[in-house]
Amino acid sequence: MSVVHIASIVEGDGEVEALPVLIRRVVTEIDPGVTPLIARPFRHPAGRVQKSGGLERALSAVAERSPAHAIVVLMDCDDDCPKELGPQMALRAKQARPDLLTAVVLAHREYESWFLAAAESLAGKRRLAPDLVAPATPENIRDAKGWLSQHIQGAGRYSPTQDQAALSQWLDLNRTREKSRSFRKFWKEMEAIAQMAGPNERQV
C-alpha cells in the first residue's frame, strides 16, 4: 500500500471537517492502492490569503506544522473569475514552496456549488428533500448555501459545520465532475497528488 501525506489550507470551519472527507474519497477513487494521510486543515480567511504575502505565510505555517508531500489550497472564488485568480495564486504558491506540490483550487462561487452539481445524490440526506433535483447550471447560483437551505425539510437551515462533511461523504463524485468545472480542476489536482505516492512511504 502506497502512502501520500497531504496538508491543506481552507477558509471556512465547515471545510476543516469536509475537505479531508472529500480528499480521501477522491484519492481512493483515483487509485485504491494509495492511502492519503491527511493532516487537519489549516483555516485561514480567504481575504488574508489573497493579500500580498498572505498565501506565502500560510503555506510556510502549514509546512512547518504538518510536513507533507503536497499542500491543497481550497478557497471559494465567490464573484472572482477562477480562470484569472486561480493561476495567479498557483504561481505564487509554486514560487513560495518549490519544494512541495501545491494544489490551488478555487470552488466556483463556493464549496457548496459542488453539492448542487450532484444534488440528486444528496436527496433525503441531512433533512434535504427526497425529490431533490440539481439546478441546470449549479455554478451560476450565487448562494449555494441558501439554495440548500431552501430545500431543507422542516425547521432549520443548512449548516456548514453540521452538514458539509456528511454531504461530502454522500456526494456522487462522477456526477459532480460532469457538472462542475471547478470540481474537475480539484480532481485533476488530486490525480497529480496520488501519483506522488510510491511503493514505499517517503519520510517527511
Backbone as a printed PyTorch tensor [residue, N CA C, xyz], in Angstrom:
tensor([[[  0.8410,  -1.1970,   0.0000],
         [  0.0000,   0.0000,   0.0000],
         [  0.8740,   1.2440,   0.0000]],

        [[  0.6420,   2.1490,  -0.9370],
         [  1.3860,   3.3950,  -1.0230],
         [  0.7250,   4.4530,  -0.1500]],

        [[  1.5250,   5.4110,   0.2870],
         [  1.0350,   6.4510,   1.1910],
         [  1.4370,   7.8160,   0.6620]],

        [[  0.5510,   8.7780,   0.7750],
         [  0.8810,  10.1570,   0.4440],
         [  0.3590,  11.0550,   1.5650]],

        [[  1.2120,  11.9570,   2.0420],
         [  0.8560,  12.8810,   3.1120],
         [  0.3310,  14.1830,   2.5020]],

        [[ -0.8250,  14.6210,   2.9640],
         [ -1.4690,  15.8000,   2.4000],
         [ -1.8500,  16.7780,   3.5090]],

        [[ -1.4100,  18.0170,   3.3580],
         [ -1.8430,  19.1080,   4.2380],
         [ -2.7360,  20.0310,   3.4160]],

        [[ -3.4150,  20.9550,   4.0780],
         [ -4.3300,  21.8110,   3.3240],
         [ -4.5850,  23.1220,   4.0490]],

        [[ -5.0620,  24.0870,   3.2510],
         [ -5.4810,  25.4000,   3.7410],
         [ -6.9060,  25.6330,   3.2630]],

        [[ -7.7990,  25.9810,   4.1730],
         [ -9.1940,  26.2550,   3.8290],
         [ -9.6000,  27.5750,   4.4790]],

        [[-10.7690,  28.0780,   4.0890],
         [-11.2010,  29.3570,   4.6560],
         [-12.3540,  29.2410,   5.6400]],

        [[-13.1060,  28.1440,   5.6130],
         [-14.2810,  28.0380,   6.4710],
         [-14.1870,  26.9110,   7.4760]],

        [[-14.9490,  27.0400,   8.5640],
         [-14.9730,  25.9860,   9.5790],
         [-15.5230,  24.6830,   9.0040]],

        [[-16.4990,  24.7660,   8.1100],
         [-17.0730,  23.5620,   7.5330],
         [-16.0700,  22.7620,   6.7410]],

        [[-15.2100,  23.4550,   5.9870],
         [-14.1960,  22.7650,   5.1830],
         [-13.1520,  22.0530,   6.0290]],

        [[-12.9510,  22.5230,   7.2480],
         [-11.9760,  21.8630,   8.1290],
         [-12.3320,  20.3920,   8.3050]],

        [[-13.6290,  20.1000,   8.4120],
         [-14.0660,  18.7170,   8.5550],
         [-14.3750,  18.0650,   7.2010]],

        [[-14.8490,  18.8700,   6.2490],
         [-15.3260,  18.3030,   4.9840],
         [-14.2120,  17.9790,   4.0040]],

        [[-13.1940,  18.8310,   3.9060],
         [-12.1740,  18.6090,   2.8870],
         [-11.4340,  17.2850,   3.0570]],

        [[-11.0230,  16.8910,   4.2720],
         [-10.3830,  15.5730,   4.3980],
         [-11.2660,  14.4400,   3.9110]],

        [[-12.5720,  14.5380,   4.1570],
         [-13.5010,  13.5140,   3.6770],
         [-13.4650,  13.4490,   2.1530]],

        [[-13.5210,  14.6100,   1.5220],
         [-13.5550,  14.6590,   0.0690],
         [-12.2260,  14.2090,  -0.5360]],

        [[-11.1210,  14.6690,   0.0200],
         [ -9.8070,  14.2490,  -0.4870],
         [ -9.6600,  12.7360,  -0.4070]],

        [[-10.0310,  12.1700,   0.7430],
         [ -9.8880,  10.7160,   0.9300],
         [-10.7210,   9.9610,  -0.0980]],

        [[-11.9380,  10.4010,  -0.3200],
         [-12.8060,   9.7190,  -1.2870],
         [-12.2480,   9.8150,  -2.7030]],

        [[-11.8090,  11.0160,  -3.0850],
         [-11.3420,  11.2130,  -4.4530],
         [-10.0410,  10.4620,  -4.7120]],

        [[ -9.0830,  10.5640,  -3.8000],
         [ -7.8080,   9.8680,  -3.9880],
         [ -8.0180,   8.3660,  -4.0470]],

        [[ -8.8700,   7.8420,  -3.1860],
         [ -9.1550,   6.4030,  -3.1830],
         [ -9.8410,   5.9730,  -4.4760]],

        [[-10.7100,   6.8350,  -5.0030],
         [-11.3780,   6.5420,  -6.2770],
         [-10.3730,   6.5410,  -7.4250]],

        [[ -9.4400,   7.4830,  -7.3990],
         [ -8.4210,   7.5720,  -8.4420],
         [ -7.4940,   6.3690,  -8.4060]],

        [[ -7.0460,   6.0130,  -7.2060],
         [ -6.1210,   4.8790,  -7.0610],
         [ -6.3770,   4.2020,  -5.7170]],

        [[ -7.1060,   3.0950,  -5.7160],
         [ -7.4010,   2.3910,  -4.4610],
         [ -6.1570,   1.9080,  -3.7330]],

        [[ -5.0280,   1.8690,  -4.4240],
         [ -3.7960,   1.4200,  -3.7920],
         [ -3.0600,   2.5020,  -3.0360]],

        [[ -3.5780,   3.7310,  -3.0630],
         [ -2.9490,   4.8540,  -2.3680],
         [ -3.7460,   5.2010,  -1.1220]],

        [[ -3.0660,   5.3040,  -0.0050],
         [ -3.6940,   5.7360,   1.2420],
         [ -3.3030,   7.1790,   1.5250]],

        [[ -4.2500,   8.1110,   1.4850],
         [ -3.9190,   9.5010,   1.8090],
         [ -3.9310,   9.7260,   3.3200]],

        [[ -2.8380,  10.2180,   3.8420],
         [ -2.7660,  10.5980,   5.2560],
         [ -2.9280,  12.1100,   5.3100]],

        [[ -4.0440,  12.5500,   5.8710],
         [ -4.4540,  13.9410,   5.7420],
         [ -4.3850,  14.6520,   7.0860]],

        [[ -3.5600,  15.6760,   7.1540],
         [ -3.4700,  16.4780,   8.3700],
         [ -4.7240,  17.3440,   8.5030]],

        [[ -5.0480,  17.7280,   9.7110],
         [ -6.1890,  18.6040,   9.9200],
         [ -5.9570,  19.9160,   9.1730]],

        [[ -6.9100,  20.3520,   8.3470],
         [ -6.7210,  21.5750,   7.5670],
         [ -6.4320,  22.8010,   8.4260]],

        [[ -5.6450,  23.6830,   7.8520],
         [ -5.2890,  24.9500,   8.4740],
         [ -6.2840,  25.9930,   7.9750]],

        [[ -7.0630,  26.5700,   8.8790],
         [ -8.0800,  27.5420,   8.4770],
         [ -7.4800,  28.9350,   8.4210]],

        [[ -7.6620,  29.5890,   7.2660],
         [ -7.1140,  30.9160,   7.0600],
         [ -8.0900,  31.6940,   6.1900]],

        [[ -8.5880,  32.8490,   6.6200],
         [ -9.5540,  33.6050,   5.8200],
         [ -9.0400,  33.9070,   4.4200]],

        [[ -9.9240,  33.7770,   3.4330],
         [ -9.5320,  33.9750,   2.0440],
         [ -8.9690,  35.3660,   1.8000]],

        [[ -9.5270,  36.3710,   2.4670],
         [ -9.0460,  37.7330,   2.2840],
         [ -7.5810,  37.8850,   2.6490]],

        [[ -7.1610,  37.2200,   3.7070],
         [ -5.7620,  37.2870,   4.1160],
         [ -4.8680,  36.5100,   3.1590]],

        [[ -5.3530,  35.3680,   2.6930],
         [ -4.5540,  34.5430,   1.7910],
         [ -4.2890,  35.2760,   0.4860]],

        [[ -5.2830,  35.9910,  -0.0210],
         [ -5.1430,  36.6390,  -1.3170],
         [ -4.2840,  37.9070,  -1.2500]],

        [[ -4.1310,  38.4870,  -0.0810],
         [ -3.2980,  39.6770,   0.0520],
         [ -1.8340,  39.3360,  -0.1710]],

        [[ -1.0490,  40.3330,  -0.5360],
         [  0.3690,  40.1430,  -0.7720],
         [  1.0460,  39.5310,   0.4500]],

        [[  1.6920,  38.4120,   0.2540],
         [  2.3960,  37.7240,   1.3410],
         [  1.5240,  36.7950,   2.1540]],

        [[  0.2070,  36.9140,   2.0220],
         [ -0.6870,  36.0980,   2.8430],
         [ -0.6270,  34.6260,   2.5110]],

        [[ -0.6930,  34.2980,   1.2440],
         [ -0.6170,  32.8870,   0.8340],
         [  0.7300,  32.2970,   1.1930]],

        [[  1.7630,  33.0840,   0.9900],
         [  3.1120,  32.6110,   1.2730],
         [  3.2960,  32.2950,   2.7570]],

        [[  2.7890,  33.1760,   3.6150],
         [  2.8960,  32.9300,   5.0570],
         [  2.0670,  31.7170,   5.4680]],

        [[  0.8850,  31.5730,   4.8880],
         [  0.0350,  30.4370,   5.2300],
         [  0.6940,  29.1220,   4.8280]],

        [[  1.2980,  29.0830,   3.6490],
         [  1.9830,  27.8690,   3.1970],
         [  3.1460,  27.5130,   4.1120]],

        [[  3.9020,  28.5190,   4.5140],
         [  5.0330,  28.2630,   5.4130],
         [  4.5570,  27.7250,   6.7510]],

        [[  3.4760,  28.3050,   7.2700],
         [  2.9420,  27.8480,   8.5540],
         [  2.4660,  26.4120,   8.4660]],

        [[  1.7990,  26.0640,   7.3830],
         [  1.3030,  24.6990,   7.2170],
         [  2.4550,  23.7250,   7.0480]],

        [[  3.4520,  24.0880,   6.2560],
         [  4.5900,  23.2000,   6.0110],
         [  5.3590,  22.9220,   7.2970]],

        [[  5.4450,  23.9220,   8.1780],
         [  6.1500,  23.7410,   9.4430],
         [  5.3360,  22.8830,  10.4090]],

        [[  4.0210,  23.0650,  10.3780],
         [  3.1590,  22.3440,  11.3230],
         [  2.8970,  20.9170,  10.8850]],

        [[  2.7280,  20.7190,   9.5750],
         [  2.3370,  19.4000,   9.0610],
         [  3.1840,  19.0380,   7.8510]],

        [[  4.3870,  18.4880,   8.0690],
         [  5.2190,  18.0860,   6.9370],
         [  4.4310,  17.1750,   5.9960]],

        [[  4.5160,  17.4650,   4.6930],
         [  3.6730,  16.7410,   3.7490],
         [  4.3270,  16.6690,   2.3850]],

        [[  3.8070,  15.7670,   1.5470],
         [  4.2250,  15.7050,   0.1570],
         [  3.5590,  16.8140,  -0.6500]],

        [[  2.3420,  17.1800,  -0.2730],
         [  1.5690,  18.1550,  -1.0330],
         [  0.6990,  18.9800,  -0.0930]],

        [[  0.4260,  20.2200,  -0.5220],
         [ -0.4780,  21.1000,   0.2140],
         [ -1.5950,  21.5300,  -0.7280]],

        [[ -2.8340,  21.3020,  -0.3030],
         [ -4.0020,  21.6980,  -1.0790],
         [ -4.5310,  23.0100,  -0.5180]],

        [[ -4.6890,  23.9930,  -1.3860],
         [ -5.2770,  25.2710,  -1.0020],
         [ -6.6600,  25.3380,  -1.6420]],

        [[ -7.6990,  25.3070,  -0.8250],
         [ -9.0690,  25.3360,  -1.3320],
         [ -9.7750,  26.5760,  -0.8250]],

        [[-10.2210,  27.4130,  -1.7630],
         [-10.9170,  28.6410,  -1.4270],
         [-12.1570,  28.7770,  -2.2970]],

        [[-13.1590,  29.5070,  -1.7890],
         [-14.3020,  29.8880,  -2.6050],
         [-13.9000,  31.1010,  -3.4330]],

        [[-14.2650,  31.1100,  -4.7150],
         [-13.8980,  32.2720,  -5.5250],
         [-14.9810,  33.3400,  -5.4940]],

        [[-16.1720,  33.0080,  -4.9580],
         [-17.2800,  33.9690,  -4.8790],
         [-17.5270,  34.5880,  -6.2620]],

        [[-17.3530,  35.9200,  -6.3830],
         [-17.6140,  36.5770,  -7.6650],
         [-16.3550,  36.7500,  -8.5100]],

        [[-15.2150,  36.3000,  -8.0080],
         [-13.9850,  36.3820,  -8.7990],
         [-14.0040,  35.3230,  -9.8890]],

        [[-13.2200,  35.5520, -10.9270],
         [-13.1190,  34.5770, -12.0140],
         [-12.0400,  33.5680, -11.6730]],

        [[-12.3860,  32.2800, -11.5130],
         [-11.3740,  31.2910, -11.1410],
         [-10.2820,  31.1330, -12.1910]],

        [[-10.6060,  31.4190, -13.4640],
         [ -9.5980,  31.3050, -14.5230],
         [ -8.5140,  32.3640, -14.3810]],

        [[ -8.8430,  33.4770, -13.7490],
         [ -7.8660,  34.5400, -13.5670],
         [ -7.1580,  34.4320, -12.2240]],

        [[ -7.9400,  34.3100, -11.1660],
         [ -7.3720,  34.2860,  -9.8190],
         [ -6.6220,  32.9870,  -9.5490]],

        [[ -7.1420,  31.8560, -10.0270],
         [ -6.5190,  30.5660,  -9.7610],
         [ -5.0770,  30.4790, -10.2180]],

        [[ -4.7730,  30.7640, -11.4870],
         [ -3.3780,  30.6990, -11.9490],
         [ -2.4560,  31.6640, -11.2190]],

        [[ -2.9820,  32.8340, -10.8520],
         [ -2.1630,  33.7950, -10.1150],
         [ -1.7460,  33.2180,  -8.7580]],

        [[ -2.7130,  32.6350,  -8.0630],
         [ -2.4050,  32.0590,  -6.7560],
         [ -1.5320,  30.8200,  -6.8880]],

        [[ -1.7480,  30.0450,  -7.9360],
         [ -0.9320,  28.8420,  -8.1480],
         [  0.5270,  29.2170,  -8.3820]],

        [[  0.7600,  30.2760,  -9.1300],
         [  2.1300,  30.7370,  -9.3790],
         [  2.7760,  31.2130,  -8.0930]],

        [[  2.0390,  31.9520,  -7.3010],
         [  2.5770,  32.4160,  -6.0210],
         [  2.9290,  31.2460,  -5.1220]],

        [[  2.0540,  30.2280,  -5.0970],
         [  2.3030,  29.0550,  -4.2520],
         [  3.5510,  28.3090,  -4.7060]],

        [[  3.6950,  28.1590,  -6.0110],
         [  4.8620,  27.4400,  -6.5400],
         [  6.1520,  28.1800,  -6.2360]],

        [[  6.1090,  29.5060,  -6.3430],
         [  7.2970,  30.3080,  -6.0480],
         [  7.6320,  30.2880,  -4.5670]],

        [[  6.6030,  30.2380,  -3.7320],
         [  6.8190,  30.2510,  -2.2820],
         [  7.3540,  28.9210,  -1.7790]],

        [[  6.8350,  27.7930,  -2.3320],
         [  7.2400,  26.4700,  -1.8730],
         [  7.5670,  25.5780,  -3.0700]],

        [[  8.6890,  25.8260,  -3.7430],
         [  9.0570,  24.9820,  -4.8870],
         [  9.4070,  23.5510,  -4.4780]],

        [[  9.6020,  23.3460,  -3.1820],
         [  9.9550,  22.0110,  -2.6890],
         [  8.7360,  21.1140,  -2.5170]],

        [[  7.5290,  21.6740,  -2.6430],
         [  6.3050,  20.9140,  -2.4280],
         [  5.3890,  21.0160,  -3.6400]],

        [[  4.5640,  20.0030,  -3.8100],
         [  3.4780,  20.1110,  -4.7690],
         [  2.3630,  20.9080,  -4.1020]],

        [[  2.0430,  22.0630,  -4.6420],
         [  0.9700,  22.8850,  -4.0950],
         [ -0.1810,  22.9050,  -5.0930]],

        [[ -1.3460,  22.5130,  -4.6440],
         [ -2.5300,  22.4540,  -5.4940],
         [ -3.5000,  23.5450,  -5.0620]],

        [[ -3.6990,  24.5330,  -5.9110],
         [ -4.6150,  25.6320,  -5.6060],
         [ -5.9100,  25.4030,  -6.3810]],

        [[ -7.0140,  25.2820,  -5.6490],
         [ -8.3230,  25.0500,  -6.2590],
         [ -9.2940,  26.0970,  -5.7470]],

        [[ -9.9710,  26.7690,  -6.6670],
         [-10.9980,  27.7410,  -6.3080],
         [-12.3550,  27.1670,  -6.6830]],

        [[-13.1510,  26.8450,  -5.6810],
         [-14.5030,  26.3640,  -5.9530],
         [-15.3010,  27.5000,  -6.5620]],

        [[-15.9120,  27.2560,  -7.7110],
         [-16.6690,  28.3210,  -8.3660],
         [-17.8370,  28.7260,  -7.4700]],

        [[-17.8740,  29.9890,  -7.1150],
         [-18.8070,  30.5350,  -6.1310],
         [-18.4480,  30.0630,  -4.7250]],

        [[-18.7350,  28.7800,  -4.4340],
         [-18.4530,  28.2510,  -3.0950],
         [-18.4350,  26.7280,  -3.1230]],

        [[-17.8710,  26.1410,  -2.0790],
         [-17.7610,  24.6850,  -1.9670],
         [-19.1090,  24.0250,  -2.2050]],

        [[-20.1620,  24.6380,  -1.6660],
         [-21.4980,  24.0310,  -1.7530],
         [-22.0260,  23.9480,  -3.1800]],

        [[-21.4260,  24.6840,  -4.1110],
         [-21.8600,  24.5530,  -5.5020],
         [-21.5970,  23.1400,  -6.0110]],

        [[-20.6140,  22.4520,  -5.4350],
         [-20.3600,  21.0570,  -5.8060],
         [-21.5110,  20.1690,  -5.3560]],

        [[-22.1300,  20.4970,  -4.2340],
         [-23.3100,  19.7370,  -3.7990],
         [-24.4630,  19.9210,  -4.7830]],

        [[-24.6230,  21.1350,  -5.2790],
         [-25.7020,  21.3980,  -6.2180],
         [-25.5110,  20.6220,  -7.5100]],

        [[-24.2480,  20.4220,  -7.9120],
         [-23.9670,  19.7370,  -9.1750],
         [-24.4990,  18.3100,  -9.1800]],

        [[-24.4970,  17.6690,  -8.0290],
         [-24.9900,  16.2870,  -7.9340],
         [-26.0420,  16.1960,  -6.8370]],

        [[-26.9580,  17.1430,  -6.8440],
         [-27.9430,  17.2510,  -5.7700],
         [-28.7820,  15.9850,  -5.6120]],

        [[-29.0610,  15.2970,  -6.7130],
         [-29.8790,  14.0850,  -6.6180],
         [-29.2660,  13.0440,  -5.6810]],

        [[-27.9270,  12.9910,  -5.6330],
         [-27.2700,  12.0070,  -4.7730],
         [-27.4020,  12.3480,  -3.2950]],

        [[-27.8320,  13.5730,  -3.0020],
         [-27.9930,  14.0240,  -1.6180],
         [-29.4490,  14.0640,  -1.1820]],

        [[-30.3420,  13.6700,  -2.0680],
         [-31.7740,  13.6830,  -1.7480],
         [-32.0570,  12.8320,  -0.5140]],

        [[-32.7800,  13.3990,   0.4270],
         [-33.1280,  12.6850,   1.6410],
         [-32.0420,  12.6840,   2.7070]],

        [[-30.8910,  13.2520,   2.4110],
         [-29.7890,  13.2990,   3.3720],
         [-29.8180,  14.6110,   4.1500]],

        [[-29.4800,  14.5500,   5.4190],
         [-29.3640,  15.7470,   6.2610],
         [-30.5670,  16.6770,   6.1160]],

        [[-31.7430,  16.1060,   6.0880],
         [-33.0100,  16.8130,   6.0510],
         [-33.3210,  17.4220,   4.6870]],

        [[-32.5290,  17.1240,   3.6780],
         [-32.8150,  17.6320,   2.3410],
         [-34.0030,  16.8830,   1.7420]],

        [[-34.7400,  17.5370,   0.8770],
         [-35.9510,  16.9580,   0.2900],
         [-35.6420,  15.6590,  -0.4460]],

        [[-36.5130,  14.6690,  -0.3510],
         [-36.2790,  13.3810,  -1.0150],
         [-36.3780,  13.4480,  -2.5310]],

        [[-36.9780,  14.5100,  -3.0670],
         [-37.1080,  14.6570,  -4.5160],
         [-36.1810,  15.7490,  -5.0500]],

        [[-35.0500,  15.9340,  -4.3830],
         [-34.1070,  16.9850,  -4.7390],
         [-33.5990,  16.7980,  -6.1720]],

        [[-33.5880,  17.8840,  -6.9350],
         [-33.1230,  17.8620,  -8.3190],
         [-32.0800,  18.9570,  -8.5020]],

        [[-30.9690,  18.6260,  -9.1380],
         [-29.9010,  19.6000,  -9.3470],
         [-30.3360,  20.6990, -10.3040]],

        [[-29.9370,  21.9310, -10.0470],
         [-30.2200,  23.0120, -10.9960],
         [-29.4310,  22.7960, -12.2820]],

        [[-29.9160,  23.3530, -13.3730],
         [-29.2820,  23.1390, -14.6810],
         [-27.8580,  23.6840, -14.7230]],

        [[-27.6350,  24.8140, -14.1070],
         [-26.2980,  25.4250, -14.0970],
         [-25.8940,  25.7230, -12.6490]],

        [[-25.4450,  24.7150, -11.9240],
         [-25.1780,  24.8730, -10.4900],
         [-24.1440,  25.9330, -10.1560]],

        [[-23.1410,  26.1270, -11.0140],
         [-22.0870,  27.0830, -10.6900],
         [-22.4970,  28.5330, -10.9530]],

        [[-23.6730,  28.7240, -11.5480],
         [-24.1650,  30.0860, -11.7650],
         [-24.9800,  30.6040, -10.5870]],

        [[-25.2850,  29.7230,  -9.6470],
         [-26.0760,  30.1260,  -8.4780],
         [-25.1700,  30.8080,  -7.4620]],

        [[-25.4860,  32.0330,  -7.1400],
         [-24.6210,  32.8420,  -6.2720],
         [-24.6010,  32.3290,  -4.8360]],

        [[-25.7240,  31.8810,  -4.3290],
         [-25.8190,  31.4840,  -2.9190],
         [-26.1910,  30.0070,  -2.8250]],

        [[-25.1930,  29.1370,  -2.9790],
         [-25.4620,  27.6970,  -2.9210],
         [-25.9120,  27.2740,  -1.5350]],

        [[-25.3750,  27.8990,  -0.4980],
         [-25.8100,  27.5820,   0.8630],
         [-27.2950,  27.9050,   1.0230]],

        [[-27.7000,  29.0520,   0.4780],
         [-29.1040,  29.4230,   0.5540],
         [-29.9880,  28.4600,  -0.2150]],

        [[-29.5200,  28.0000,  -1.3700],
         [-30.2850,  27.0310,  -2.1670],
         [-30.5160,  25.7550,  -1.3620]],

        [[-29.4770,  25.2880,  -0.6960],
         [-29.6160,  24.0880,   0.1270],
         [-30.6110,  24.3350,   1.2690]],

        [[-30.5200,  25.5070,   1.8930],
         [-31.4430,  25.8250,   2.9910],
         [-32.8940,  25.8340,   2.5150]],

        [[-33.1220,  26.3140,   1.3050],
         [-34.4810,  26.3490,   0.7540],
         [-35.0450,  24.9450,   0.5390]],

        [[-34.1670,  23.9670,   0.4470],
         [-34.6150,  22.5990,   0.1840],
         [-34.4980,  21.7030,   1.4200]],

        [[-34.2890,  22.3280,   2.5880],
         [-34.3110,  21.5960,   3.8530],
         [-35.7660,  21.4080,   4.2720]],

        [[-36.0820,  20.2150,   4.7060],
         [-37.4430,  19.9510,   5.1700],
         [-37.5890,  20.3480,   6.6330]],

        [[-38.7290,  20.9260,   6.9510],
         [-38.9790,  21.3140,   8.3300],
         [-38.2140,  22.5670,   8.7130]],

        [[-38.0570,  22.7580,  10.0080],
         [-37.3610,  23.9360,  10.5120],
         [-35.8550,  23.7730,  10.3500]],

        [[-35.1680,  24.9010,  10.3530],
         [-33.7240,  24.8570,  10.2950],
         [-33.1870,  25.2230,   8.9230]],

        [[-31.8710,  25.3900,   8.8740],
         [-31.1840,  25.7540,   7.6500],
         [-29.9610,  24.8650,   7.4630]],

        [[-29.4160,  24.8990,   6.2800],
         [-28.1570,  24.2070,   6.0120],
         [-27.0600,  24.8260,   6.8670]],

        [[-26.2480,  23.9940,   7.5000],
         [-25.1590,  24.4690,   8.3410],
         [-23.8440,  23.8450,   7.8770]],

        [[-22.8720,  24.6520,   7.4270],
         [-21.5960,  24.0810,   7.0010],
         [-20.9280,  23.2270,   8.0730]],

        [[-20.9520,  23.6880,   9.3110],
         [-20.2650,  22.9370,  10.3640],
         [-20.9710,  21.6260,  10.7000]],

        [[-22.2810,  21.5570,  10.4920],
         [-23.0210,  20.3470,  10.8220],
         [-23.2450,  19.4350,   9.6130]],

        [[-23.3560,  20.0060,   8.4240],
         [-23.7970,  19.2310,   7.2660],
         [-22.7280,  19.0010,   6.1960]],

        [[-21.7260,  19.8530,   6.1330],
         [-20.8120,  19.8170,   4.9900],
         [-20.0230,  18.5170,   4.8870]],

        [[-19.4910,  18.0460,   5.9830],
         [-18.7020,  16.8080,   5.9440],
         [-19.5720,  15.6140,   5.5800]],

        [[-20.7740,  15.5460,   6.1460],
         [-21.6680,  14.4260,   5.8650],
         [-22.0730,  14.4080,   4.3950]],

        [[-22.4120,  15.5660,   3.8440],
         [-22.8040,  15.6240,   2.4410],
         [-21.6240,  15.3070,   1.5250]],

        [[-20.4200,  15.6540,   1.9510],
         [-19.2290,  15.3190,   1.1650],
         [-19.0340,  13.8080,   1.0950]],

        [[-19.4740,  13.1110,   2.1120],
         [-19.3530,  11.6480,   2.1340],
         [-20.3400,  10.9990,   1.1640]],

        [[-21.4980,  11.6000,   0.9690],
         [-22.5400,  11.0040,   0.1180],
         [-22.5180,  11.5130,  -1.3190]],

        [[-21.8040,  12.5740,  -1.5860],
         [-21.8190,  13.2110,  -2.8950],
         [-21.4060,  12.2500,  -4.0110]],

        [[-22.1590,  12.2610,  -5.1160],
         [-21.8160,  11.4600,  -6.2940],
         [-20.6500,  12.1470,  -7.0060]],

        [[-19.4680,  11.5600,  -6.9170],
         [-18.2660,  12.2060,  -7.4450],
         [-18.2810,  12.3050,  -8.9670]],

        [[-18.7230,  11.2580,  -9.6390],
         [-18.7320,  11.2820, -11.0980],
         [-19.7070,  12.3170, -11.6440]],

        [[-20.8780,  12.3970, -11.0280],
         [-21.8610,  13.3780, -11.4630],
         [-21.3480,  14.7970, -11.2270]],

        [[-20.6690,  15.0030, -10.1160],
         [-20.1200,  16.3220,  -9.8210],
         [-19.0590,  16.7010, -10.8440]],

        [[-18.2470,  15.7540, -11.2530],
         [-17.2470,  16.0190, -12.2870],
         [-17.9030,  16.4290, -13.5970]],

        [[-19.0060,  15.8070, -13.9070],
         [-19.6950,  16.1100, -15.1620],
         [-20.2490,  17.5370, -15.1780]],

        [[-20.7370,  17.9860, -14.0290],
         [-21.4870,  19.2380, -13.9730],
         [-20.6660,  20.4450, -13.5020]],

        [[-19.5030,  20.2190, -12.9230],
         [-18.7540,  21.3130, -12.3100],
         [-17.3240,  21.3760, -12.8310]],

        [[-16.9720,  22.4760, -13.4940],
         [-15.6110,  22.6430, -13.9990],
         [-14.6140,  22.7860, -12.8610]],

        [[-15.0070,  23.4900, -11.7990],
         [-14.0680,  23.6790, -10.6970],
         [-13.8000,  22.3650,  -9.9710]],

        [[-14.8020,  21.4620,  -9.9230],
         [-14.5620,  20.1640,  -9.3020],
         [-13.6560,  19.3160, -10.1890]],

        [[-13.7760,  19.4570, -11.5030],
         [-12.8570,  18.7460, -12.3930],
         [-11.4270,  19.2110, -12.1590]],

        [[-11.2450,  20.4920, -11.8800],
         [ -9.9210,  21.0110, -11.5370],
         [ -9.4200,  20.3640, -10.2440]],

        [[-10.2930,  20.2820,  -9.2560],
         [ -9.9380,  19.6280,  -7.9880],
         [ -9.5160,  18.1800,  -8.2400]],

        [[-10.2860,  17.4760,  -9.0620],
         [ -9.9870,  16.0710,  -9.3630],
         [ -8.6160,  15.9510, -10.0350]],

        [[ -8.3300,  16.8250, -10.9620],
         [ -7.0500,  16.7950, -11.6660],
         [ -5.8860,  16.9930, -10.7040]],

        [[ -6.0560,  17.9000,  -9.7600],
         [ -5.0020,  18.1280,  -8.7690],
         [ -4.8170,  16.9060,  -7.8740]],

        [[ -5.9120,  16.2470,  -7.5370],
         [ -5.8080,  15.0410,  -6.7190],
         [ -5.1190,  13.9030,  -7.4830]],

        [[ -5.3170,  13.8590,  -8.7990],
         [ -4.6120,  12.8560,  -9.6040],
         [ -3.1060,  13.0730,  -9.5200]],

        [[ -2.6730,  14.3270,  -9.6060],
         [ -1.2470,  14.6280,  -9.5130],
         [ -0.6910,  14.2510,  -8.1440]],

        [[ -1.4670,  14.5070,  -7.1070],
         [ -1.0220,  14.1600,  -5.7530],
         [ -0.9630,  12.6500,  -5.5740]],

        [[ -1.9640,  11.9330,  -6.0690],
         [ -1.9720,  10.4690,  -5.9420],
         [ -0.7710,   9.8480,  -6.6320]],

        [[ -0.3100,  10.4450,  -7.7160],
         [  0.8330,   9.9200,  -8.4570],
         [  2.1330,  10.0790,  -7.6980]],

        [[  2.1460,  10.9200,  -6.6660],
         [  3.3540,  11.1130,  -5.8810],
         [  3.6350,   9.9350,  -4.9700]],

        [[  2.6030,   9.1580,  -4.6640],
         [  2.7850,   8.0260,  -3.7670],
         [  3.5800,   6.9330,  -4.4690]],

        [[  4.5770,   6.4180,  -3.7790],
         [  5.3880,   5.3460,  -4.3370],
         [  5.1350,   4.0440,  -3.6150]],

        [[  5.8950,   2.9840,  -3.9570],
         [  5.6830,   1.6940,  -3.3030],
         [  6.0280,   1.7060,  -1.8330]],

        [[  6.8710,   2.6660,  -1.4300],
         [  7.2310,   2.7920,  -0.0250],
         [  6.9420,   4.2050,   0.4320]],

        [[  6.5570,   4.3630,   1.6750],
         [  6.2600,   5.6780,   2.2220],
         [  7.5230,   6.4990,   2.3050]],

        [[  7.5020,   7.7060,   1.7350],
         [  8.6360,   8.6010,   1.8090],
         [  8.6690,   9.2360,   3.1840]],

        [[  9.8540,   9.3890,   3.7310],
         [  9.9810,  10.0270,   5.0410],
         [  9.8190,  11.5300,   4.8750]],

        [[  8.9280,  12.1190,   5.6760],
         [  8.7050,  13.5580,   5.6090],
         [  8.8010,  14.1500,   7.0120]]])
